[in-house]
């Protein structure tokens, strides 16, 4: 297994770099990467030529256009089109080149906005999506169905892993395009630096969210790679959630901010709750290991070490 050629698409992002680091730690040496400058995954011909040349045994799809509520709502076209192109090209090229295994990564936003909690895999396509991130969700649902179709029609050993809200080292801390937890880390740290000024946050603070440390996701990818999973779709999470208000207070404590937190109720809350049912993956033998506060402390430590060099992501 250690000699298999493994291609990690998106190896420079938060998720892909965590997977790369995990595999290297575990002794996998035959790893293949390409930067977006070297390989445009939205281009089918370029992707096909790369696969024909490299013929990877295992393909891990961590490449995607990602962002929070604001970015999803503001840039619907690239969130739908680019993600469809990237995953279609990668999954199809994997199939054509006879890759042994594909691990396709998505997000918990694939589930209906008002689905019963906790979210089970079988709730997919049972109701309307959250409008603000429907573009990304529709793309990811298409990818899940491609994986399912290949398993069904061609008996492929391909699988989709849907993580809950991820955070960790190398996250995106740009306030316009980031997700809630890294945005909070940056806001509270900036406010602390500026004399503990008030920190304005979106919404009411009442929605509940589940968070998974990115290195735990990398561990789940390794598990899926080394084991044959019975189903085509698995939730990856902790099975525990907290309110956004509780999250803000935790980040405030960890960053040492002593000022006020204000809530702008004119801004959207998004989905009221998104708790994952993780029993399917747990039954396969995998579960998370990093406590939320420990993970946030690790992430904040990384942020402080790289604060001056963090580049703001522009769409």
Backbone torsions as a table, in degrees:
resi	resn	phi	psi	omega
1	UNK	NA	-39.0	-176.0
2	UNK	-64.9	-19.6	-179.5
3	UNK	-91.3	-4.4	-179.8
4	UNK	-61.5	142.4	175.6
5	UNK	-82.5	121.5	-174.6
6	UNK	-118.3	122.9	176.6
7	UNK	-102.2	121.2	175.3
8	UNK	-103.1	108.2	176.3
9	UNK	-82.2	122.9	-177.5
10	UNK	89.8	37.5	-172.5
11	UNK	-72.4	-11.9	-178.0
12	UNK	-95.4	-11.2	178.3
13	UNK	-77.2	177.3	-179.7
14	UNK	-58.0	-48.0	-177.0
15	UNK	-71.1	-51.2	-177.4
16	UNK	-61.0	-39.3	-179.9
17	UNK	-69.9	-33.6	176.4
18	UNK	-66.7	-40.1	177.8
19	UNK	-65.5	-44.8	178.5
20	UNK	-57.6	-46.7	-179.5
21	UNK	-62.9	-42.1	-179.5
22	UNK	-63.5	-46.2	-178.9
23	UNK	-64.7	-40.0	177.3
24	UNK	-63.2	-41.2	176.6
25	UNK	-58.9	-36.8	-176.0
26	UNK	-85.3	2.4	174.2
27	UNK	93.7	11.9	175.2
28	UNK	-81.4	120.9	-175.0
29	UNK	-111.3	-20.4	-175.7
30	UNK	-92.3	63.8	-176.4
31	UNK	-102.6	139.7	-177.9
32	UNK	-118.3	136.8	178.6
33	UNK	-139.1	156.5	168.1
34	UNK	-145.3	137.1	173.8
35	UNK	-75.9	166.1	178.7
36	UNK	-65.7	-25.9	176.4
37	UNK	-71.8	-31.6	-179.0
38	UNK	-83.6	-30.6	-177.5
39	UNK	-145.0	116.1	177.9
40	UNK	-88.3	103.1	-175.0
41	UNK	-72.5	-10.5	174.4
42	UNK	-81.4	-8.4	179.8
43	UNK	-99.4	115.3	-174.8
44	UNK	-63.4	-44.3	-177.9
45	UNK	-62.6	-44.6	179.4
46	UNK	-62.3	-42.0	-179.9
47	UNK	-65.2	-44.9	179.1
48	UNK	-61.4	-41.5	-179.7
49	UNK	-65.8	-39.1	177.3
50	UNK	-62.0	-45.8	-179.4
51	UNK	-66.3	-38.7	178.8
52	UNK	-64.7	-33.8	-179.9
53	UNK	-78.0	-43.5	-173.4
54	UNK	-92.3	-29.9	-176.4
55	UNK	40.2	65.5	-179.9
56	UNK	-67.3	147.8	176.2
57	UNK	-79.7	-38.2	-177.4
58	UNK	-129.1	136.1	-180.0
59	UNK	-122.5	125.1	177.5
60	UNK	-112.6	117.3	-173.8
61	UNK	-98.3	92.9	175.6
62	UNK	-109.4	2.1	179.5
63	UNK	-81.6	129.3	178.7
64	UNK	-169.0	159.7	167.7
65	UNK	-89.4	120.0	-175.0
66	UNK	-128.5	161.9	177.7
67	UNK	175.7	175.7	-179.4
68	UNK	-87.9	-164.8	-176.4
69	UNK	-55.3	-48.3	-175.3
70	UNK	-62.1	-47.4	-178.3
71	UNK	-65.2	-43.7	179.0
72	UNK	-59.7	-43.0	-175.9
73	UNK	-74.1	-32.4	-174.9
74	UNK	-83.3	-29.9	-175.4
75	UNK	-125.6	60.9	-174.9
76	UNK	-62.4	-37.0	-174.9
77	UNK	-64.6	-53.6	179.0
78	UNK	-64.4	-31.1	179.2
79	UNK	-66.3	-31.0	176.8
80	UNK	-86.9	-55.3	-172.9
81	UNK	-65.3	-51.7	-176.3
82	UNK	-61.0	-42.6	-179.3
83	UNK	-67.7	-39.1	174.9
84	UNK	-60.2	-46.4	-178.7
85	UNK	-61.9	-49.0	-177.2
86	UNK	-58.5	-52.7	-174.6
87	UNK	-72.5	-36.8	177.4
88	UNK	-60.2	-46.9	-179.0
89	UNK	-63.2	-43.1	-177.7
90	UNK	-69.3	-45.3	-177.9
91	UNK	-68.0	-43.3	-179.2
92	UNK	-66.8	-41.7	178.7
93	UNK	-64.8	-37.8	177.3
94	UNK	-60.7	-44.6	-179.7
95	UNK	-64.9	-46.1	-178.0
96	UNK	-63.6	-34.8	-178.5
97	UNK	-93.2	8.2	173.6
98	UNK	64.8	35.9	175.4
99	UNK	-59.5	137.0	-176.4
100	UNK	-67.8	-38.9	-175.6
101	UNK	-145.0	140.0	171.8
102	UNK	-124.8	132.4	174.0
103	UNK	-115.6	111.4	-176.3
104	UNK	-101.0	124.5	-177.4
105	UNK	-103.3	137.0	179.9
106	UNK	-133.1	-132.8	-173.5
107	UNK	-159.8	156.6	178.9
108	UNK	-69.0	-10.0	179.9
109	UNK	-70.7	-3.8	177.4
110	UNK	-68.5	-18.7	-174.6
111	UNK	-87.3	154.1	179.7
112	UNK	-56.1	146.8	-176.7
113	UNK	-56.6	-41.5	-174.5
114	UNK	-110.5	29.3	178.8
115	UNK	-65.4	152.9	175.1
116	UNK	-57.1	150.7	178.8
117	UNK	-109.4	144.8	-6.6
118	UNK	-73.0	160.5	-174.7
119	UNK	-75.3	119.2	177.0
120	UNK	-97.9	153.1	-179.1
121	UNK	-57.2	-33.0	-177.4
122	UNK	-75.0	-4.0	177.0
123	UNK	-79.9	-7.0	179.9
124	UNK	-55.8	132.5	177.2
125	UNK	63.3	30.9	177.6
126	UNK	-105.5	4.2	179.0
127	UNK	-176.0	174.8	-178.3
128	UNK	-64.5	147.8	178.5
129	UNK	-83.8	165.0	170.5
130	UNK	-63.7	121.0	-173.0
131	UNK	-57.8	-34.7	-173.9
132	UNK	-71.3	-24.0	178.6
133	UNK	-125.2	24.3	-177.8
134	UNK	-63.5	-29.6	-176.0
135	UNK	-65.6	-48.2	177.0
136	UNK	-64.9	-42.2	-177.8
137	UNK	-62.6	-43.4	-179.7
138	UNK	-61.5	-41.6	177.9
139	UNK	-61.0	-46.7	-178.1
140	UNK	-66.3	-36.4	176.9
141	UNK	-62.9	-40.2	177.2
142	UNK	-60.9	-40.2	178.5
143	UNK	-65.2	-41.3	177.2
144	UNK	-59.3	-43.1	-178.9
145	UNK	-70.2	-32.6	174.3
146	UNK	-62.6	-45.8	177.9
147	UNK	-60.7	-45.5	179.9
148	UNK	-62.0	-41.6	-179.3
149	UNK	-64.9	-40.4	179.3
150	UNK	-68.2	-35.9	176.0
151	UNK	-64.9	-43.4	-175.2
152	UNK	-71.9	-45.8	-174.1
153	UNK	-86.7	-33.1	-173.7
154	UNK	-121.2	7.3	177.3
155	UNK	56.9	35.9	179.7
156	UNK	-74.7	144.3	178.1
157	UNK	-91.2	58.2	-178.2
158	UNK	-108.2	150.5	-174.9
159	UNK	-145.3	148.9	175.8
160	UNK	-109.3	129.0	175.6
161	UNK	-113.3	125.0	-177.8
162	UNK	-111.5	96.7	179.2
163	UNK	-75.4	154.2	170.3
164	UNK	-74.8	-166.9	-178.8
165	UNK	-60.0	121.8	-176.8
166	UNK	-99.4	152.7	174.9
167	UNK	-154.8	164.2	177.3
168	UNK	149.3	-172.4	177.6
169	UNK	-55.0	145.3	179.3
170	UNK	69.7	18.9	175.3
171	UNK	-68.0	169.4	176.2
172	UNK	-91.4	118.1	-177.4
173	UNK	-106.4	15.0	176.9
174	UNK	-72.8	129.5	-172.2
175	UNK	-68.9	-20.6	-179.8
176	UNK	-85.8	-31.9	-171.8
177	UNK	-117.3	-1.5	-174.6
178	UNK	-83.8	166.0	172.3
179	UNK	-82.3	174.4	-167.9
180	UNK	-62.5	-44.6	-173.0
181	UNK	-69.5	-49.0	176.7
182	UNK	-64.0	-32.5	177.2
183	UNK	-63.6	-40.9	177.5
184	UNK	-63.7	-44.3	179.7
185	UNK	-56.8	-45.7	-178.5
186	UNK	-68.2	-43.4	-178.8
187	UNK	-62.0	-46.8	-178.1
188	UNK	-68.1	-36.8	178.7
189	UNK	-68.4	-43.7	177.0
190	UNK	-59.4	-44.0	-178.6
191	UNK	-65.4	-38.5	177.5
192	UNK	-63.1	-43.6	179.0
193	UNK	-62.9	-31.1	-176.9
194	UNK	-94.4	26.5	176.0
195	UNK	87.2	30.2	176.8
196	UNK	60.9	44.1	176.5
197	UNK	-67.5	161.4	179.6
198	UNK	-61.3	148.1	178.1
199	UNK	-110.4	111.6	177.6
200	UNK	-83.8	131.5	179.5
201	UNK	-125.7	151.7	-178.3
202	UNK	-72.6	147.4	168.4
203	UNK	77.3	-156.5	-174.1
204	UNK	-100.3	-17.2	-175.3
205	UNK	85.9	-2.0	-175.3
206	UNK	-86.0	-29.3	-179.6
207	UNK	-55.9	150.1	179.8
208	UNK	-107.8	139.3	-178.4
209	UNK	-136.6	151.3	177.5
210	UNK	-110.1	140.5	-177.1
211	UNK	-130.2	137.9	179.7
212	UNK	-123.4	128.9	177.2
213	UNK	-67.0	133.6	-170.4
214	UNK	-60.8	-30.1	179.0
215	UNK	-69.4	-26.0	173.5
216	UNK	-70.1	-37.6	174.9
217	UNK	-62.2	-42.8	178.4
218	UNK	-58.1	-38.2	177.6
219	UNK	-65.8	-38.3	177.8
220	UNK	-66.1	-37.8	177.0
221	UNK	-63.5	-43.8	177.1
222	UNK	-59.6	-42.9	179.5
223	UNK	-61.9	-44.8	179.9
224	UNK	-66.1	-31.5	-179.9
225	UNK	-71.0	-38.7	-173.9
226	UNK	-91.1	-6.5	-178.6
227	UNK	-128.7	150.7	175.4
228	UNK	-90.6	111.6	-177.1
229	UNK	-89.7	141.9	-172.8
230	UNK	-74.1	-33.2	-176.1
231	UNK	-101.7	168.6	178.8
232	UNK	-92.8	-15.9	-173.9
233	UNK	-135.2	130.3	179.6
234	UNK	-136.4	133.6	169.3
235	UNK	-76.1	139.6	176.8
236	UNK	-124.1	113.0	-178.6
237	UNK	-166.1	-163.2	-179.4
238	UNK	-103.5	-23.0	-174.6
239	UNK	77.7	13.1	179.5
240	UNK	-131.2	143.0	177.8
241	UNK	-136.6	164.3	176.7
242	UNK	-138.4	163.5	176.9
243	UNK	-74.8	157.3	176.3
244	UNK	-60.9	-34.8	176.9
245	UNK	-62.3	-45.0	178.2
246	UNK	-64.1	-38.5	177.5
247	UNK	-61.6	-45.7	-179.8
248	UNK	-59.9	-42.7	-179.8
249	UNK	-66.3	-34.2	177.5
250	UNK	-67.9	-46.3	178.7
251	UNK	-63.9	-40.6	178.4
252	UNK	-58.5	-44.4	179.7
253	UNK	-63.2	-45.1	-176.2
254	UNK	-68.4	-36.5	-179.4
255	UNK	-81.7	-15.3	179.9
256	UNK	81.6	16.5	178.0
257	UNK	-73.6	133.5	-175.8
258	UNK	-116.1	9.6	-178.4
259	UNK	-89.9	-163.8	-176.0
260	UNK	-89.8	150.8	170.7
261	UNK	-108.4	126.3	177.0
262	UNK	-115.3	147.6	-177.2
263	UNK	-117.1	127.8	-179.7
264	UNK	-98.8	94.9	-175.2
265	UNK	-72.1	-6.8	175.4
266	UNK	-76.8	-16.3	179.1
267	UNK	-90.2	151.2	-174.1
268	UNK	-70.0	146.6	175.2
269	UNK	-85.5	-25.4	-171.9
270	UNK	78.6	-160.6	-179.3
271	UNK	-59.0	134.6	-177.4
272	UNK	-60.5	-38.9	-178.7
273	UNK	-153.0	141.9	177.1
274	UNK	-141.0	77.9	178.0
275	UNK	-102.2	130.8	-177.8
276	UNK	-87.7	138.7	165.1
277	UNK	-84.6	114.1	-174.6
278	UNK	-106.7	16.6	-175.4
279	UNK	-66.9	-32.2	-178.5
280	UNK	-62.1	-46.3	179.3
281	UNK	-71.9	-35.8	178.4
282	UNK	-62.4	-37.5	178.3
283	UNK	-67.0	-24.5	175.8
284	UNK	-77.1	-19.3	177.5
285	UNK	118.4	9.7	-179.8
286	UNK	-120.1	141.0	170.4
287	UNK	-150.1	161.7	-175.3
288	UNK	-71.3	165.8	-178.3
289	UNK	-134.8	-11.1	-174.1
290	UNK	-102.9	119.5	176.0
291	UNK	-63.3	145.7	-174.8
292	UNK	-58.9	-47.0	-178.3
293	UNK	-64.1	-40.5	176.9
294	UNK	-61.6	-43.2	179.5
295	UNK	-64.1	-40.9	178.9
296	UNK	-66.1	-40.3	177.9
297	UNK	-61.5	-42.5	177.9
298	UNK	-62.5	-41.9	-178.4
299	UNK	-67.5	-42.1	179.8
300	UNK	-65.6	-38.0	177.0
301	UNK	-60.6	-44.0	178.5
302	UNK	-64.5	-42.5	179.6
303	UNK	-58.6	-45.6	-179.6
304	UNK	-63.8	-37.3	-180.0
305	UNK	-68.4	-27.2	-174.7
306	UNK	-117.9	10.4	-172.5
307	UNK	-54.8	-43.0	-175.4
308	UNK	-71.6	-23.7	-175.5
309	UNK	-102.9	-2.3	-178.8
310	UNK	-66.2	125.1	-179.4
311	UNK	-94.3	135.4	177.3
312	UNK	-75.4	132.2	-178.1
313	UNK	-84.5	127.9	176.7
314	UNK	-111.3	143.1	-177.5
315	UNK	-81.1	NA	NA
